[in-house]
């Protein structure tokens, strides 16, 4: 499938609503437990998404548009969400993510991107050359990946309860080794 800014924005707009529908009003027994060693809980996923809103997607788009590949993006701290996750209840994180995502999308719209801008190159600190199209497509895929991860963390809470049906539940497969 070819990249579509319209579809990318549709996914990005939906993510806060999807997570709110999935997680709001669930207790910590559901949302605060990971699905295995070195995995994230749904609460962690939400805090990570907030951290990304602040430090990753739009800031990187601005660096790319301003400096091209002459300046690498700032490295992303994949563990930078930890303090946020520990400090705030899930309801507060849902509200904050919603507000930050709306601001990110407004900031992105203010960039008035042209089709030619999507082919502009930047430099990822580990992956090398990337385009703005790559960045925006990755943002949408990142959201979908973490929605799936939150679902996996929730499903894992009933792992023992599904009994023999576990054999049919691919969502309950053990986490892949890192």
Contact map, one row per residue, 1 for C-alpha under 8 A:
1110000000000000000000000000000000000000000000000000000000000000000000000000000000000000000000000000000000000000000000000000000000000000000000000000000000000000000000000000000000
1111000000000000000000000000000000000000000000000000000000000000000000000000000000000000000000000000000000000000000000000000000000000000000000000000000000000000000000000000000000
1111100100000000000000000000000000000000000000000000000000000000000000000000000000000000000000000000000000000000000000000000000000001000100000000000000000000000000000000000000000
0111111100000000000000000000000000000000000000000000000000000000000000000000000000000000000000000000000000000000000000000000000000000000000000000000000000000000000000000000000000
0011111110000000000000000000000000000000000000000000000000000000000000000000000000000000000000000000000000000000000000000000000000000001000000000000000000000000000000000000000000
0001111111000000000000000000000000000000000000000000000000000000000000000000000000000000000000000000000000000000000000000000000000000000000000000000000000000000000000000000000000
0001111111100000000000000000000000000000000000000000000000000000000000000000000000000000000000000000000000000000000000000000000000000000000000000000000000000000000000000000000000
0011111111110000000000000000000000000000000000000000000000000000000000000000000000000000000000000000000000000000000000000000000000000001100100000000000000000000000000000000000000
0000111111111000000000000000000000000000000000000000000000000000000000000000000000000000000000000000000010000000000000000000000000000000000100000000000000000000000000000000000000
0000011111111100000000000000000000000000000000000000000000000000000000000000000000000000000000000000000000000000000000000000000000000000000000000000000000000000000000000000000000
0000001111111110000000000000000000000000000000000000000000000000000000000000000000000000000000000000000000000000000000000000000000000000000100100000000000000000000000000000000000
0000000111111110000000000000000000000000000000000000000000000000000000000000000000000000000000000000100000000000000000000000000000000000001100100000000000000000000000000000000000
0000000011111111100000000000000000000000000000000000000000000000000000000000000000000000000000000000110010000000000000000000000000000000000000000000000000000000000000000000000000
0000000001111111110000000000000000000000000000000000000000000000000000000000000000000000000000000000000000000000000000000000000000000000000000000000000000000000000000000000000000
0000000000111111111000000000000000000000000000000000000000000000000000000000000000000000000000000000000000000000000000000000000000000000000000110010000000000000000000000000000000
0000000000001111111100000000000000000000000000000000000000000000000000000000000000000000000001001100100000000000000000000000000000000000000000000000000000000000000000000000000000
0000000000001111111110000000000000000000000000000000000000000000000000000000000000000000000000000100000000000000000000000000000000000000000000000000000000000000000000000000000000
0000000000000111111111000000000000000000000000000000000000000000000000000000000000000000000000000000000000000000000000000000000000000000000000000000000000000000000000000000000000
0000000000000011111111110000000000000000000000000000000000000000000000000000000000000000000001000000000000000000000000000000000000000000000000000010000000000000000000000000000000
0000000000000001111111110000000000000000000000000000000000000000000000000000000000000000000001000000000000000000000000000000000000000000000000000000000000000000000000000000000000
0000000000000000111111110000000000000000000000000000000000000000000000000000000000000000000000000000000000000000000000000000000000000000000000000000000000000000000000000000000000
0000000000000000011111110000000000000000000000000000000000000000000000000000000000000000000000000000000000000000000000000000000000000000000000000000000000000000000000000000000000
0000000000000000001111111100001000000000010000000000000000000000000000000000000000000000000000000000000000000000000000000000000000000000000000000000000000000000000000000000000000
0000000000000000001111111100000000000000000000000000000000000000000000000000000000000000011001000000000000000000000000000000000000000000000000000000000000000000000000000000000000
0000000000000000000000111110000000000000000000000000000000000000000000000000000000000000000000000000000000000000000000000000000000000000000000000000000000000000000000000000000000
0000000000000000000000111111111000000000000000000000000000000000000000000000000000000000000000000000000000000000000000000000000000000000000000000000000000000000000000000000000000
0000000000000000000000001111111000000000000000000000000000000000000000000000000000000000000000000000000000000000000000000000000000000000000000000000000000000000000000000000000000
0000000000000000000000000111111110000000000000000000000000000000000000000000000000000000000000000000000000000000000000000000000000000000000000000000000000000000000000000000000000
0000000000000000000000000111111110000000000000000000000000000000000000000000000000000000000000000000000000000000000000000000000000000000000000000000000000001000000000000000000000
0000000000000000000000000111111110000000000000000000000000000000000000000000000000000000000000000000000000000000000000000000000000000000000000000000000011001000000000000000000000
0000000000000000000000100111111110000000111000000000000000000000000000000000000000000000010000000000000000000000000000000000000000000000000000000000000011000000000000000000000000
0000000000000000000000000001111111000000111100000000000000000000000000000000000000000000000000000000000000000000000000000000000000000000000000000000000000000000000000000000000000
0000000000000000000000000001111111100001110000000000000000000000000000000000000000000000000000000000000000000000000000000000000000000000000000000000000010001000000000000000000000
0000000000000000000000000000000111111011110000000000000000000000000000000000000000000000000000000000000000000000000000000000000000000000000000000000000010010000000000000000000000
0000000000000000000000000000000011111011100000000000000000000000000000000000000000000000000000000000000000000000000000000000000000000000000000000000000111011000000000000000001000
0000000000000000000000000000000001111110000000000000000000000000000000000000000000000000000000000000000000000000000000000000000000000000000000000000000000000000000000000000011000
0000000000000000000000000000000001111110000000000000000000000000000000000000000000000000000000000000000000000000000000000000000000000000000000000000000000000000000000000000000000
0000000000000000000000000000000000011111000000000000000000000000000000000000000000000000000000000000000000000000000000000000000000000000000000000000000000000000000000000000000000
0000000000000000000000000000000001111111100000000000000000000000000000000000000000000000000000000000000000000000000000000000000000000000000000000000000000000000000000000000001000
0000000000000000000000000000000011100111111110000000000000000000000000000000000000000000000000000000000000000000000000000000000000000000000000000000110010000000000000000000000000
0000000000000000000000000000001111100011111110000000000000000000000000000000000000000000000000000000000000000000000000000000000000000000000000000000010011000000000000000000000000
0000000000000000000000100000001111000001111111000000000000000000000000000000000000000000000000000000000000000000000000000000000000000000000000000000111011000000000000000000000000
0000000000000000000000000000001100000001111111100000000000000000000000000000000000001000010000000000000000000000000000000000000000000000000000000000000000000000000000000000000000
0000000000000000000000000000000100000001111111110000000000000000000000000000000011001000000000000000000000000000000000000000000000000000000000000000000000000000000000000000000000
0000000000000000000000000000000000000001111111111000000000000000000000000000000000000000000000000000000000000000000000000000000000000000000000000100110000000000000000000000000000
0000000000000000000000000000000000000000011111111100000000000000000000000000000000001000000011001000000000000000000000000000000000000000000000000000000000000000000000000000000000
0000000000000000000000000000000000000000001111111110000000000000000000000000000011011000000010000000000000000000000000000000000000000000000000000000000000000000000000000000000000
0000000000000000000000000000000000000000000111111111000000000000000000000000011111001000000000000000000000000000000000000000000000000000000000000000000000000000000000000000000000
0000000000000000000000000000000000000000000011111111100000000000000000000000000000000000000000001000000000000000000000000000000000000000000000100000000000000000000000000000000000
0000000000000000000000000000000000000000000001111111110000000000000000000000000010000000000010011001000000000000000000000000000000000000000000000000000000000000000000000000000000
0000000000000000000000000000000000000000000000111111111100000000000000000000000110000000000000000000000000000000000000000000000000000000000000000000000000000000000000000000000000
0000000000000000000000000000000000000000000000011111111110000000000000000000000000000000000000000000000000000000000000000000000000000000000000000000000000000000000000000000000000
0000000000000000000000000000000000000000000000001111111111000000000000000000000000000000000000001001100100000000000000000000000000000000000000000000000000000000000000000000000000
0000000000000000000000000000000000000000000000000111111110100000000000000000000000000000000000000001000000000000000000000000000000000000000000000000000000000000000000000000000000
0000000000000000000000000000000000000000000000000011111111110000000000000001000000000000000000000000000000000000000000000000000000000000000000000000000000000000000000000000000000
0000000000000000000000000000000000000000000000000011111111110000000000000001000000000000000000000000000000000000000000000000000000000000000000000000000000000000000000000000000000
0000000000000000000000000000000000000000000000000001111111111000000000000000000000000000000000000000000000000000000000000000000000000011001000000000000000000000000000000000000000
0000000000000000000000000000000000000000000000000000101111111100000000000000000000000000000000000000000100110000000000000000000000000000000000000000000000000000000000000000000000
0000000000000000000000000000000000000000000000000000011111111110000000000000000000000000000000000000000000000000000000000000000000000000000000000000000000000000000000000000000000
0000000000000000000000000000000000000000000000000000001111111111000000001100000000000000000000000000000000000000000000000000000000000000000000000000000000000000000000000000000000
0000000000000000000000000000000000000000000000000000000011111111100000000000000000000000000000000000000000000000000000000000000000010010000000000000000000000000000000000000000000
0000000000000000000000000000000000000000000000000000000001111111110000000000000000000000000000000000000000000000000000000000000000000000000000000000000000000000000000000000000000
0000000000000000000000000000000000000000000000000000000000111111111100111000000000000000000000000000000000000000000000000100000000000000000000000000000000000000000000000000000000
0000000000000000000000000000000000000000000000000000000000011111111110101000000000000000000000000000000000000000000000011110000000010000000000000000000000000000000000000000000000
0000000000000000000000000000000000000000000000000000000000001111111100000000000000000000000000000000000000000000000010010100000000000000000000000000000000000000000000000000000000
0000000000000000000000000000000000000000000000000000000000000111111100000000000000000000000000000000000000000000000000000000000000000000000000000000000000000000000000000000000000
0000000000000000000000000000000000000000000000000000000000000011111111100000000000000000000000000000000000000000000000000100000000000000000000000000000000000000000000000000000000
0000000000000000000000000000000000000000000000000000000000000011111111100000000000000000000000000000000000000000000000011110000000000000000000000000000000000000000000000000000000
0000000000000000000000000000000000000000000000000000000000000001001111110000000000000000000000000000000000000000000000001110000010000000000000000000000000000000000000000000000000
0000000000000000000000000000000000000000000000000000000000000000001111110000000000000000000000000000000000000000000000000110000000000000000000000000000000000000000000000000000000
0000000000000000000000000000000000000000000000000000000000000011001111111000000000000000000000000000000000000000000000000110000000000000000000000000000000000000000000000000000000
0000000000000000000000000000000000000000000000000000000000000010000011111100000000000000000000000000000000000000000000000111100000000000000000000000000000000000000000000000000000
0000000000000000000000000000000000000000000000000000000000010011000000111110000000000000000000000000000000000000000000000111100000000000000000000000000000000000000000000000000000
0000000000000000000000000000000000000000000000000000000000010000000000011111000000000000000000000000000000000000000000000000100000000000000000000000000000000000000000000000000000
0000000000000000000000000000000000000000000000000000000000000000000000001111100000000000000000000000000000000000000000000000100000000000000000000000000000000000000000000000000000
0000000000000000000000000000000000000000000000000000001100000000000000000111110000000000000000000000000000000000000000000000000000000000000000000000000000000000000000000000000000
0000000000000000000000000000000000000000000000000000000000000000000000000011111100000000000000000000000000000000000000000000000000000000000000000000000000000000000000000000000000
0000000000000000000000000000000000000000000000010000000000000000000000000001111110000000000000000000000000000000000000000000000000000000000000000000000000000000000000000000000000
0000000000000000000000000000000000000000000000010000000000000000000000000000111111000000000000000000000000000000000000000000000000000000000000000000000000000000000000000000000000
0000000000000000000000000000000000000000000000010010000000000000000000000000111111100000000000000000000000000000000000000000000000000000000000000000000000000000000000000000000000
0000000000000000000000000000000000000000000100110110000000000000000000000000011111111000000000000000000000000000000000000000000000000000000000000000000000000000000000000000000000
0000000000000000000000000000000000000000000100110000000000000000000000000000001111111100000000000000000000000000000000000000000000000000000000000000000000000000000000000000000000
0000000000000000000000000000000000000000000000000000000000000000000000000000000111111110000000000000000000000000000000000000000000000000000000000000000000000000000000000000000000
0000000000000000000000000000000000000000000000100000000000000000000000000000000011111111000000000000000000000000000000000000000000000000000000000000000000000000000000000000000000
0000000000000000000000000000000000000000001101110000000000000000000000000000000011111111100000000000000000000000000000000000000000000000000000000000000000000000000000000000000000
0000000000000000000000000000000000000000000000000000000000000000000000000000000001111111100000000000000000000000000000000000000000000000000000000000000000000000000000000000000000
0000000000000000000000000000000000000000000000000000000000000000000000000000000000111111100000000000000000000000000000000000000000000000000000000000000000000000000000000000000000
0000000000000000000000000000000000000000000000000000000000000000000000000000000000011111110110000000000000000000000000000000000000000000000000000000000000000000000000000000000000
0000000000000000000000000000000000000000000000000000000000000000000000000000000000001111111110000000000000000000000000000000000000000000000000000000000000000000000000000000000000
0000000000000000000000010000001000000000001000000000000000000000000000000000000000000001111111000000000000000000000000000000000000000000000000000000000000000000000000000000000000
0000000000000000000000010000000000000000000000000000000000000000000000000000000000000000111111100000000000000000000000000000000000000000000000000000000000000000000000000000000000
0000000000000000000000000000000000000000000000000000000000000000000000000000000000000001111111110000000000000000000000000000000000000000000000000000000000000000000000000000000000
0000000000000000000000000000000000000000000001100100000000000000000000000000000000000001111111111000000000000000000000000000000000000000000000000000000000000000000000000000000000
0000000000000001001100010000000000000000000001000000000000000000000000000000000000000000011111111100000000000000000000000000000000000000000000000000000000000000000000000000000000
0000000000000000000000000000000000000000000000000000000000000000000000000000000000000000001111111110000000000000000000000000000000000000000000000000000000000000000000000000000000
0000000000000000000000000000000000000000000000000100000000000000000000000000000000000000000111111111000000000000000000000000000000000000000000000000000000000000000000000000000000
0000000000000001000000000000000000000000000001001100100000000000000000000000000000000000000011111111100000000000000000000000000000000000000000000000000000000000000000000000000000
0000000000000001100000000000000000000000000000000000000000000000000000000000000000000000000001111111110000000000000000000000000000000000000000000000000000000000000000000000000000
0000000000000000000000000000000000000000000000000000000000000000000000000000000000000000000000111111111000000000000000000000000000000000000000000000000000000000000000000000000000
0000000000000000000000000000000000000000000000000100110000000000000000000000000000000000000000011111111100000000000000000000000000000000000000000000000000000000000000000000000000
0000000000011001000000000000000000000000000000000000100000000000000000000000000000000000000000001111111110000000000000000000000000000000000000000000000000000000000000000000000000
0000000000001000000000000000000000000000000000000000000000000000000000000000000000000000000000000111111111000000000000000000000000000000000000000000000000000000000000000000000000
0000000000000000000000000000000000000000000000000000000000000000000000000000000000000000000000000011111111100000000000000000000000000000000000000000000000000000000000000000000000
0000000000000000000000000000000000000000000000000000100001000000000000000000000000000000000000000001111111110000000000000000000000000000000000000000000000000000000000000000000000
0000000010001000000000000000000000000000000000000000000000000000000000000000000000000000000000000000111111111000000000000000000000000000000000000000000000000000000000000000000000
0000000000000000000000000000000000000000000000000000000000000000000000000000000000000000000000000000011111111100000000000000000000000000000000000000000000000000000000000000000000
0000000000000000000000000000000000000000000000000000000001000000000000000000000000000000000000000000001111111110000000000000000000000000000000000000000000000000000000000000000000
0000000000000000000000000000000000000000000000000000000001000000000000000000000000000000000000000000000111111111000000000000000000000000000000000000000000000000000000000000000000
0000000000000000000000000000000000000000000000000000000000000000000000000000000000000000000000000000000011111111100000000000000000000000000000000000000000000000000000000000000000
0000000000000000000000000000000000000000000000000000000000000000000000000000000000000000000000000000000001111111000000000000000000000000000000000000000000000000000000000000000000
0000000000000000000000000000000000000000000000000000000000000000000000000000000000000000000000000000000000111111100000000000000000000000000000000000000000000000000000000000000000
0000000000000000000000000000000000000000000000000000000000000000000000000000000000000000000000000000000000011111110000000000000000000000000000000000000000000000000000000000000000
0000000000000000000000000000000000000000000000000000000000000000000000000000000000000000000000000000000000001011111111000000000000000000000000000000000000000000000000000000000000
0000000000000000000000000000000000000000000000000000000000000000000000000000000000000000000000000000000000000001111111000000000000000000000000000000000000000000000000000000000000
0000000000000000000000000000000000000000000000000000000000000000000000000000000000000000000000000000000000000000111111100000000000000000000000000000000000000000000000000000000000
0000000000000000000000000000000000000000000000000000000000000000000000000000000000000000000000000000000000000000111111110000000000000000000000000000000000000000000000000000000000
0000000000000000000000000000000000000000000000000000000000000000100000000000000000000000000000000000000000000000111111110000000000010000000000000000000000000000000000000000000000
0000000000000000000000000000000000000000000000000000000000000000000000000000000000000000000000000000000000000000111111110000000000111000000000000000000000000000000000000000000000
0000000000000000000000000000000000000000000000000000000000000000000000000000000000000000000000000000000000000000001111111000000000111000000000000000000000000000000000000000000000
0000000000000000000000000000000000000000000000000000000000000001100100000000000000000000000000000000000000000000000111111100000000110000000000000000000000000000000000000000000000
0000000000000000000000000000000000000000000000000000000000000001000110000000000000000000000000000000000000000000000000111110000011110000000000000000000000000000000000000000000000
0000000000000000000000000000000000000000000000000000000000000011101111111000000000000000000000000000000000000000000000011111000011110000000000000000000000000000000000000000000000
0000000000000000000000000000000000000000000000000000000000000001000111111000000000000000000000000000000000000000000000001111101111000000000000000000000000000000000000000000000000
0000000000000000000000000000000000000000000000000000000000000000000000011000000000000000000000000000000000000000000000000111111111000000000000000000000000000000000000000000000000
0000000000000000000000000000000000000000000000000000000000000000000000011110000000000000000000000000000000000000000000000011111100000000000000000000000000000000000000000000000000
0000000000000000000000000000000000000000000000000000000000000000000000000000000000000000000000000000000000000000000000000001111100000000000000000000000000000000000000000000000000
0000000000000000000000000000000000000000000000000000000000000000000000000000000000000000000000000000000000000000000000000011111111000000000000000000000000000000000000000000000000
0000000000000000000000000000000000000000000000000000000000000000000000000000000000000000000000000000000000000000000000000011111111000000000000000000000000000000000000000000000000
0000000000000000000000000000000000000000000000000000000000000000000010000000000000000000000000000000000000000000000000001111001111100000000000000000000000000000000000000000000000
0000000000000000000000000000000000000000000000000000000000000000000000000000000000000000000000000000000000000000000000001111001111110110000000000000000000000000000000000000000000
0000000000000000000000000000000000000000000000000000000000000000000000000000000000000000000000000000000000000000000001111100000011111110000000000000000000000000000000000000000000
0000000000000000000000000000000000000000000000000000000000001001000000000000000000000000000000000000000000000000000011111100000001111111000000000000000000000000000000000000000000
0010000000000000000000000000000000000000000000000000000000000000000000000000000000000000000000000000000000000000000001100000000000111111100000000000000000000000000000000000000000
0000000000000000000000000000000000000000000000000000000000000000000000000000000000000000000000000000000000000000000000000000000001111111110000000000000000000000000000000000000000
0000000000000000000000000000000000000000000000000000000010001000000000000000000000000000000000000000000000000000000000000000000001111111111000000000000000000000000000000000000000
0000100100000000000000000000000000000000000000000000000010000000000000000000000000000000000000000000000000000000000000000000000000011111111100000000000000000000000000000000000000
0010000100000000000000000000000000000000000000000000000000000000000000000000000000000000000000000000000000000000000000000000000000001111111110000000000000000000000000000000000000
0000000000000000000000000000000000000000000000000000000000000000000000000000000000000000000000000000000000000000000000000000000000000111111111000000000000000000000000000000000000
0000000000010000000000000000000000000000000000000000000010000000000000000000000000000000000000000000000000000000000000000000000000000011111111100000000000000000000000000000000000
0000000110110000000000000000000000000000000000000000000000000000000000000000000000000000000000000000000000000000000000000000000000000001111111110000000000000000000000000000000000
0000000000000000000000000000000000000000000000000000000000000000000000000000000000000000000000000000000000000000000000000000000000000000111111111000000000000000000000000000000000
0000000000000000000000000000000000000000000000000000000000000000000000000000000000000000000000000000000000000000000000000000000000000000011111111100000000000000000000000000000000
0000000000110010000000000000000000000000000000001000000000000000000000000000000000000000000000000000000000000000000000000000000000000000001111111110000000000000000000000000000000
0000000000000010000000000000000000000000000000000000000000000000000000000000000000000000000000000000000000000000000000000000000000000000000111111111000000000000000000000000000000
0000000000000000000000000000000000000000000000000000000000000000000000000000000000000000000000000000000000000000000000000000000000000000000011111111100000000000000000000000000000
0000000000000000000000000000000000000000000010000000000000000000000000000000000000000000000000000000000000000000000000000000000000000000000001111111110000000000000000000000000000
0000000000000010001000000000000000000000000000000000000000000000000000000000000000000000000000000000000000000000000000000000000000000000000000111111111000000000000000000000000000
0000000000000000000000000000000000000000000000000000000000000000000000000000000000000000000000000000000000000000000000000000000000000000000000011111111100000000000000000000000000
0000000000000000000000000000000000000001010010000000000000000000000000000000000000000000000000000000000000000000000000000000000000000000000000001111111110000000000000000000000000
0000000000000000000000000000000000000001110010000000000000000000000000000000000000000000000000000000000000000000000000000000000000000000000000000111111111000000000000000000000000
0000000000000000000000000000000000000000010000000000000000000000000000000000000000000000000000000000000000000000000000000000000000000000000000000011111111100000000000000000000000
0000000000000000000000000000000000100000000000000000000000000000000000000000000000000000000000000000000000000000000000000000000000000000000000000001111111110000000000000011000000
0000000000000000000000000000011011100001110000000000000000000000000000000000000000000000000000000000000000000000000000000000000000000000000000000000111111111000000000000000000000
0000000000000000000000000000011000100000110000000000000000000000000000000000000000000000000000000000000000000000000000000000000000000000000000000000011111111100000000000000000000
0000000000000000000000000000000000000000000000000000000000000000000000000000000000000000000000000000000000000000000000000000000000000000000000000000001111111110000000000011000000
0000000000000000000000000000000001100000000000000000000000000000000000000000000000000000000000000000000000000000000000000000000000000000000000000000000111111110000000000011000000
0000000000000000000000000000110010100000000000000000000000000000000000000000000000000000000000000000000000000000000000000000000000000000000000000000000011111111000000000000000000
0000000000000000000000000000000000000000000000000000000000000000000000000000000000000000000000000000000000000000000000000000000000000000000000000000000001111111110000000000000000
0000000000000000000000000000000000000000000000000000000000000000000000000000000000000000000000000000000000000000000000000000000000000000000000000000000000111111111001000001000000
0000000000000000000000000000000000000000000000000000000000000000000000000000000000000000000000000000000000000000000000000000000000000000000000000000000000001111111000000000000000
0000000000000000000000000000000000000000000000000000000000000000000000000000000000000000000000000000000000000000000000000000000000000000000000000000000000000111111000000000000000
0000000000000000000000000000000000000000000000000000000000000000000000000000000000000000000000000000000000000000000000000000000000000000000000000000000000000111111111000000000000
0000000000000000000000000000000000000000000000000000000000000000000000000000000000000000000000000000000000000000000000000000000000000000000000000000000000000011111111000000000000
0000000000000000000000000000000000000000000000000000000000000000000000000000000000000000000000000000000000000000000000000000000000000000000000000000000000000000011111100000000000
0000000000000000000000000000000000000000000000000000000000000000000000000000000000000000000000000000000000000000000000000000000000000000000000000000000000000000011111111000000000
0000000000000000000000000000000000000000000000000000000000000000000000000000000000000000000000000000000000000000000000000000000000000000000000000000000000000010011111111101000000
0000000000000000000000000000000000000000000000000000000000000000000000000000000000000000000000000000000000000000000000000000000000000000000000000000000000000000000111111100000000
0000000000000000000000000000000000000000000000000000000000000000000000000000000000000000000000000000000000000000000000000000000000000000000000000000000000000000000011111100000000
0000000000000000000000000000000000000000000000000000000000000000000000000000000000000000000000000000000000000000000000000000000000000000000000000000000000000000000011111111100000
0000000000000000000000000000000000000000000000000000000000000000000000000000000000000000000000000000000000000000000000000000000000000000000000000000000000000000000001111111100000
0000000000000000000000000000000000000000000000000000000000000000000000000000000000000000000000000000000000000000000000000000000000000000000000000000000100110000000000001111100000
0000000000000000000000000000000000000000000000000000000000000000000000000000000000000000000000000000000000000000000000000000000000000000000000000000000100110010000001001111110000
0000000000000000000000000000000000000000000000000000000000000000000000000000000000000000000000000000000000000000000000000000000000000000000000000000000000000000000000001111111000
0000000000000000000000000000000000010000000000000000000000000000000000000000000000000000000000000000000000000000000000000000000000000000000000000000000000000000000000000001111100
0000000000000000000000000000000000110010000000000000000000000000000000000000000000000000000000000000000000000000000000000000000000000000000000000000000000000000000000000000111110
0000000000000000000000000000000000000000000000000000000000000000000000000000000000000000000000000000000000000000000000000000000000000000000000000000000000000000000000000000011111
0000000000000000000000000000000000000000000000000000000000000000000000000000000000000000000000000000000000000000000000000000000000000000000000000000000000000000000000000000001111
0000000000000000000000000000000000000000000000000000000000000000000000000000000000000000000000000000000000000000000000000000000000000000000000000000000000000000000000000000000111
